[in-house]
Amino acid sequence: MSMLVDEHARLSEELSDPAVHADAGRARKLTRRYSELDRIVAAAKRVDALGDDLAAAEELSAEDPDLAAEAERLRTEQAEAEAELRDLLVPRDPDDARDAIVEIKAGEGGDESALFAGDLLRMYQRWIDSHGWSSQILTATHSDLGGYKDVTLVVKAGDDGAYGWLKFEGGVHRVQRVPVTESQGRIHTSAAGVLVFPEVDEPEEVRLEENELRIDVYRSSGPGGQSVNTTDSAVRITHLPTGITASCQNEKSQLQNKEAALRMLRARILAKQAEEAAAEAADIRRSQVRTVDRSERIRTYNFPENRITDHRTGFKAYNLDQVLAGDLDPVVGSNRDADRAARLDALGD
């Protein structure tokens, strides 16, 4: 604990130096770490203060019966504070504090799947807004009926760390409802896939050499394949060493599309590097489903029953309408709690 307190003091001193803030990337990393340590140090101080108060109350309780009840109250508060401190000391995924890039892709179900992808996008946007976070759509391909074949957005949550919240959304989301195209009122099942990547803080963090990139340009297209540009402004970039690709066609400028594609490409490469490092260390990490196959679902949205079910934690609630309106905290929280419990168990092994 003393090492963390020393690090907290050192970071406080570094962040008070104006020269540090000349390097935005470094300042961002130091601020995130300081914020994390600040919570730990505050919790440790509270545990110590409660311990001192409890010792004093216990010493005097023999003379004053009222202090016996006070001692019991302090004992309960101290136990709660110690539990909070243990929770904060659980090792975090180092990427949790990063911004997040979220990709939503229509899967099985055709137009209905694309409409559901649009529902997921709006659900996330409302949830993000409710927390006071911000989001920006990087690229999107619309479907004929108003949904999305695919859409990518970047989410910024400040010190809360968007990736630490959104990473549990990675996987296949299944929907059960009567499609707008269904004339007989039959319930159909379709699926949309969600991929979540931690965003790279600075381009230098994931270096991309020009000779390792293949850049293809093509004409952007809108719903129904209609051209929305008369120039080849859309960009697809392939990282030759890994085969990872990223593309963007939203902007009218080829340069802007290239920058957005590079942003997504770096995030995908960073995620791949993290997965490989975790595999080498035999670290157990929750993998994200990278194929849009409804048999590999993580969550089901059942409209007739107004039910949402998370298949990883067993979470179930009958307030699907509220969840789609942005009340996503309980669902995501069940996964964060399960992840925290698994990390605590790992510490005891």
C-alpha positions in Angstrom: 0.0 0.0 0.0 2.9 2.4 0.8 4.2 2.0 -2.8 0.8 3.1 -4.1 0.7 6.1 -1.8 4.3 7.0 -2.9 3.2 6.7 -6.6 0.2 8.8 -6.0 2.3 11.6 -4.4 4.9 11.4 -7.3 2.1 11.6 -9.9 0.6 14.6 -8.2 4.0 16.3 -8.4 4.5 15.4 -12.0 1.0 16.7 -13.0 1.7 20.0 -11.4 4.5 20.6 -13.9 3.2 22.5 -16.9 5.8 20.8 -19.1 4.0 17.5 -18.7 0.9 18.8 -20.3 2.8 19.8 -23.4 2.6 16.1 -24.2 -1.1 15.4 -24.4 -0.7 11.6 -24.6 1.5 11.4 -21.5 -0.6 13.8 -19.6 -3.7 11.7 -20.3 -2.1 8.5 -19.1 -0.7 10.1 -15.9 -4.1 11.7 -15.2 -5.9 8.4 -15.6 -3.4 6.6 -13.3 -3.6 9.4 -10.7 -7.4 9.3 -10.7 -7.3 5.5 -10.1 -4.8 5.9 -7.3 -6.7 8.8 -5.8 -9.7 6.6 -5.1 -7.4 4.0 -3.5 -5.6 6.4 -1.3 -8.9 8.1 -0.2 -10.3 4.6 0.7 -7.2 3.7 2.6 -7.3 6.9 4.6 -10.9 6.2 5.4 -10.1 2.7 6.7 -7.3 4.1 8.9 -9.5 6.9 10.3 -12.3 4.5 11.1 -9.8 2.2 12.8 -8.6 5.0 15.0 -12.1 6.0 15.9 -13.1 2.4 16.6 -10.1 1.9 18.9 -11.0 5.0 20.9 -14.6 4.0 21.2 -13.8 0.5 22.3 -11.4 1.9 25.0 -14.0 4.2 26.4 -17.0 1.9 26.0 -16.4 0.3 29.4 -17.1 3.6 31.1 -19.9 4.9 28.7 -22.5 2.4 27.4 -23.4 4.8 24.6 -19.9 4.3 23.2 -20.5 0.6 22.9 -23.2 1.2 20.3 -21.0 3.7 18.6 -18.2 1.1 18.5 -20.5 -1.4 16.9 -21.5 1.2 14.2 -17.9 2.0 13.5 -17.0 -1.7 13.3 -19.6 -2.1 10.6 -18.4 1.0 8.7 -14.8 -0.2 8.9 -15.7 -3.6 7.4 -17.5 -1.9 4.6 -14.6 0.5 4.0 -12.1 -2.4 4.0 -14.3 -4.3 1.4 -14.3 -1.2 -0.8 -10.6 -0.9 -0.5 -10.1 -4.6 -1.4 -12.3 -4.0 -4.4 -10.2 -1.0 -5.6 -7.0 -3.0 -5.1 -8.1 -5.7 -7.5 -5.9 -5.6 -10.6 -7.7 -3.9 -13.5 -7.5 -4.5 -17.2 -4.9 -1.8 -18.1 -7.1 -0.9 -21.1 -10.1 -0.1 -18.9 -9.3 3.6 -18.7 -9.2 4.1 -22.4 -11.9 5.4 -24.7 -13.7 2.7 -26.7 -14.5 2.0 -30.3 -17.8 0.1 -30.7 -18.8 -1.7 -34.0 -22.3 -2.9 -34.5 -22.9 -5.3 -37.4 -26.1 -6.7 -38.8 -26.1 -10.5 -38.9 -28.7 -13.2 -39.5 -32.1 -11.8 -40.3 -31.6 -9.5 -43.2 -33.4 -6.2 -42.9 -34.8 -7.1 -39.5 -31.2 -7.6 -38.2 -30.2 -4.2 -39.6 -33.1 -2.5 -37.9 -32.1 -4.2 -34.6 -28.5 -2.9 -35.2 -30.1 0.6 -35.3 -31.9 -0.2 -32.0 -28.7 -1.2 -30.3 -27.0 2.0 -31.6 -29.7 4.2 -30.1 -29.7 2.2 -26.9 -26.0 2.8 -26.4 -26.3 6.5 -27.4 -29.0 7.1 -24.8 -27.0 5.2 -22.2 -23.9 7.2 -23.0 -25.9 10.5 -22.8 -27.3 9.5 -19.4 -23.8 9.2 -18.0 -22.7 12.5 -19.5 -20.2 10.8 -21.7 -19.8 11.6 -25.4 -19.9 9.6 -28.6 -19.2 10.2 -32.3 -20.1 8.0 -35.3 -17.0 7.2 -37.3 -18.6 5.3 -40.1 -22.0 3.8 -41.0 -23.6 1.8 -43.8 -27.4 2.2 -43.8 -29.9 -0.4 -44.9 -32.9 0.2 -47.1 -35.5 0.2 -44.2 -33.6 2.7 -42.1 -31.4 0.4 -40.0 -27.6 -0.2 -40.3 -25.7 -2.9 -42.0 -22.8 -1.7 -39.9 -22.0 1.3 -37.8 -18.9 2.3 -35.7 -18.8 4.9 -33.0 -16.1 6.1 -30.6 -17.1 6.6 -26.9 -15.3 8.9 -24.5 -16.1 8.7 -20.8 -13.3 10.7 -19.2 -11.9 9.3 -16.0 -14.7 6.6 -15.9 -12.9 4.8 -18.8 -15.4 3.9 -21.6 -13.7 0.6 -22.5 -14.0 -0.7 -18.9 -17.8 -0.4 -19.2 -18.4 -1.2 -22.8 -16.0 -4.2 -23.3 -18.7 -6.5 -21.8 -21.0 -5.6 -24.8 -18.7 -7.5 -27.2 -20.5 -10.5 -28.6 -23.8 -11.5 -30.4 -27.0 -9.9 -29.4 -30.2 -11.8 -30.3 -33.6 -10.3 -30.8 -37.0 -12.0 -30.8 -39.9 -10.0 -32.1 -42.4 -9.6 -34.9 -40.5 -7.8 -37.7 -42.1 -4.9 -39.5 -41.9 -6.9 -42.7 -43.9 -9.8 -41.2 -47.6 -9.8 -42.3 -48.7 -12.9 -40.4 -47.6 -11.6 -36.9 -45.1 -14.4 -36.4 -42.1 -13.9 -34.0 -38.8 -14.1 -35.8 -35.3 -14.4 -34.3 -32.4 -12.4 -35.7 -29.0 -11.3 -34.5 -26.5 -8.4 -34.6 -22.9 -8.5 -33.5 -21.0 -6.0 -31.4 -17.3 -5.6 -31.3 -15.5 -3.4 -28.7 -11.9 -2.2 -28.9 -9.9 0.1 -26.6 -8.9 3.2 -28.5 -5.2 4.0 -29.0 -4.3 7.2 -27.1 -1.6 8.4 -29.5 -0.7 7.2 -33.0 2.9 6.5 -31.8 1.5 3.8 -29.5 0.7 1.6 -32.5 3.2 2.5 -35.2 2.0 1.9 -38.8 4.7 1.9 -41.4 3.6 3.1 -44.9 5.1 0.0 -46.5 3.0 -2.2 -44.3 -0.3 -0.7 -45.4 -2.4 -1.3 -48.5 -4.7 1.6 -49.1 -7.7 1.2 -51.5 -10.0 4.0 -52.4 -13.5 3.6 -53.9 -16.8 5.4 -54.3 -19.0 5.8 -51.3 -22.5 4.4 -51.5 -25.6 5.1 -49.5 -28.9 3.1 -48.9 -29.8 0.9 -51.8 -26.4 1.2 -53.3 -27.0 4.7 -54.6 -23.9 6.8 -55.0 -23.6 9.6 -52.5 -20.2 10.8 -53.9 -19.0 11.5 -57.4 -15.3 11.0 -56.3 -13.5 8.0 -54.9 -13.5 9.3 -51.3 -14.1 6.0 -49.4 -11.0 4.4 -48.0 -10.1 0.8 -47.0 -6.8 0.2 -45.3 -5.2 -3.3 -44.9 -2.4 -3.9 -42.4 -0.4 -6.4 -44.4 1.5 -8.1 -41.5 -1.7 -9.0 -39.7 -4.3 -8.9 -42.4 -6.4 -6.6 -40.3 -8.5 -4.1 -42.2 -10.6 -1.0 -41.6 -12.6 1.2 -43.9 -14.5 4.5 -43.7 -16.8 6.2 -46.2 -18.8 8.7 -44.1 -16.8 11.8 -44.8 -16.7 13.6 -48.2 -13.0 14.0 -47.9 -10.7 11.1 -48.7 -8.2 12.4 -46.1 -10.9 12.5 -43.4 -12.0 8.9 -44.2 -8.3 7.8 -44.2 -7.8 9.3 -40.7 -11.0 7.6 -39.4 -9.9 4.3 -40.9 -6.5 4.5 -39.4 -8.1 5.3 -36.0 -10.1 2.0 -36.2 -7.1 0.1 -37.6 -4.9 1.0 -34.7 -7.6 0.0 -32.2 -8.0 -3.4 -33.8 -4.2 -4.0 -33.8 -4.0 -2.9 -30.2 -6.8 -5.4 -29.3 -5.0 -8.2 -31.2 -1.7 -7.4 -29.4 -3.5 -7.5 -26.0 -5.2 -10.8 -26.9 -1.9 -12.4 -27.9 -0.1 -11.1 -24.8 -2.9 -12.5 -22.6 -2.7 -15.9 -24.4 1.0 -16.1 -23.9 0.6 -15.3 -20.2 -2.1 -17.9 -19.9 -4.4 -15.2 -18.6 -8.1 -16.0 -18.7 -9.9 -13.1 -20.4 -13.5 -13.0 -21.6 -13.3 -13.3 -25.4 -15.6 -11.4 -27.7 -17.5 -13.2 -30.4 -16.1 -12.1 -33.7 -18.5 -13.9 -35.9 -22.1 -12.8 -36.2 -23.7 -16.2 -35.4 -26.7 -16.2 -33.2 -25.7 -19.5 -31.7 -22.9 -17.7 -29.9 -25.2 -15.2 -28.2 -24.4 -13.2 -25.1 -27.8 -11.5 -24.7 -31.4 -12.0 -25.8 -33.9 -9.1 -26.3 -37.4 -10.7 -26.2 -40.0 -8.0 -27.2 -43.2 -10.0 -26.6 -42.2 -10.6 -23.0 -40.5 -7.3 -22.6 -37.6 -9.4 -21.3 -33.8 -9.0 -21.5 -31.5 -11.9 -20.6 -27.7 -11.9 -20.3 -26.6 -15.5 -20.8 -23.1 -15.0 -19.2 -24.3 -13.9 -15.8 -27.9 -15.2 -15.7 -29.2 -11.6 -15.4 -32.9 -11.4 -16.3 -35.3 -8.5 -16.2 -38.7 -7.6 -17.6 -38.0 -4.0 -18.5 -36.6 -4.3 -22.0 -38.3 -1.0 -23.0 -36.4 0.8 -20.3 -33.1 -0.9 -21.3 -33.6 0.2 -24.9 -34.3 3.7 -23.6 -30.8 3.7 -22.1 -31.2 2.1 -18.7 -28.3 -0.3 -19.3 -26.5 0.0 -15.9 -28.0 -3.1 -14.2 -27.2 -5.3 -17.2 -23.7 -4.1 -17.7 -23.2 -4.0 -13.9 -23.9 -7.8 -13.7 -20.9 -8.4 -15.9 -18.7 -5.9 -14.1 -19.6 -7.6 -10.8 -18.9 -11.0 -12.2 -15.6 -9.9 -13.6 -14.6 -8.3 -10.3 -15.5 -11.4 -8.4 -13.4 -13.5 -10.8 -10.4 -11.2 -10.3 -10.8 -11.4 -6.5 -10.9 -15.2 -6.7 -7.7 -15.2 -8.9 -5.9 -13.2 -6.2 -6.7 -16.0 -3.7 -5.3 -18.7 -5.9 
